[in-house]
Amino acid sequence: QTVSDADPGADEFDPDAEAATLASNMFAGDSADADVLDEETLRQMVNDIVREELQGALGERITRNVRKLVRREINRALASREFE
């Protein structure tokens, strides 16, 4: 079962929802931990999380959507040539 089979709207990437999910997961622990994070540590954590997400189901959805977009644009360009 693919992601799109489980959720018909799963093909749509919502960056705000993804950012909120990542932020809530990152700061779900003890609030004292948030006080000791410096900017570089936080930057590295976000970098690692984004890389992990892009290698998983989210990355697959983005890749699938980009491929659909490219195919659609190629077809649109070919169709416009037929009318010229």
N, C-alpha and C positions, 0 to 999 in steps of 0.2 A: 504494500500500500504506500503510495507516494504522499507527499505533503498536500498536494492539491486534491487528492482523493479524499483525504480526511477532512479538509476544510476548503470549500469552494472559493473562499476569498483569500486563501493562503498565498496566491500568486502576487498579491499586492503588498509591496514593502512599505511599512509605516515607520519611518525613522524615529518619530516621536515616541511611539510605543516601544520600539526596541531600546531607545535611550533610557526610557523610564524603567524598563525591566532590568537593564544592565545596572543602572544606578541603585535600584532597590536591592538587587542581589549583592552589590558591592558593599553597601552600607547596612546590610541586615544584621550584622554582628553588633558587638558591644559599642556604644556610642563613644567610649573612651578611645577606641581605635581610630576614630575619625579625627581626633584632636592631634594625634601624633604623625599623621600622614603629611609629608612635605610634598611640594608640587612635583618633584621629579619621581617620587614613589607613586603618586597618584597617576602621573602621565604613563609610567611603565605598566601599571595595573590596567589602565584603560587600553593601552596598546595591546597587551596580552589578551584581554577579553575580546577585543574587536577581531584580532587574528583568529582566535578560537571560533568565534561565531561565523566568520567568513569561510572557515574550512568545513563548517558543518551544514546543517539544513538551510540556514539563512543564505550562505554562499551559493548553495545549489539553486535556491529560488532566484537570487539575483542573476546568476548566470543564465538560467532558463528565461528570465524576463528580458535580459539583454539580447539573447539569441532571437526571441520572438520579435523584439523591436527591430533588430537588424534585418531579419527576413521581411518584415512588413515594409521597411524603408526600401529594400531592394525591389520588392514587388511593385511598390508605388513608383519607383524610378523607371522600371521596365514598362509599366502600364502608361506612364506619361510619354515614353518614347514611341509607343504604338500610335498615339494620337498626333504625333508631329509629322 
